[in-house]
Structure formats: structure tokens, C-alpha cells
Amino acid sequence: MQNSTPIDPAVYEWRPCSIMFPRVALKVTRFGTSTSLILPGRYMVRRSRSLGRWVYRSFSD
């Protein structure tokens, strides 16, 4: 079965995001990716190609 709606490639690029409420999400660090608590603040976010989930990293990286 083929997916009829094409996915925008811009979804997979890092972009700035502000988090207002704490959440549990995938976070990328220099040591790898892990599920952790994301506290309110500024982050960079993108869609994971392999997992299909949102991935966050610190804004200053």
C-alpha cells in the first residue's frame, strides 16, 4: 500500500521551538538519543525519519 500524501522534507530539518509545559520526549545529546523529561525552555526540534517521532536538542548546541 502506497502513501498518497507526500511528506514535506522540511519537517526533517532542525528548527527552533519553545516548550511551555514539561513533557517526556526523545532528546538528542552528544552521547546519543534517549527518552527524558524536557523542561520548559528553548529547544531545536525535528521529526525523526526512522522513528517518526519528534526529537529535541538544546538550543545552544
C-alpha positions, 0 to 999 in steps of 0.5 A, a space after each residue: 500500500 502506497 502513501 498518497 500524501 507526500 511528506 514535506 522534507 522540511 519537517 526533517 530539518 532542525 528548527 527552533 521551538 519553545 516548550 511551555 509545559 514539561 513533557 517526556 520526549 526523545 532528546 538528542 545529546 552528544 552521547 546519543 538519543 534517549 527518552 527524558 523529561 524536557 523542561 520548559 525552555 528553548 529547544 531545536 526540534 525535528 521529526 525523526 525519519 526512522 522513528 517518526 517521532 519528534 526529537 529535541 536538542 538544546 538550543 545552544 548546541 
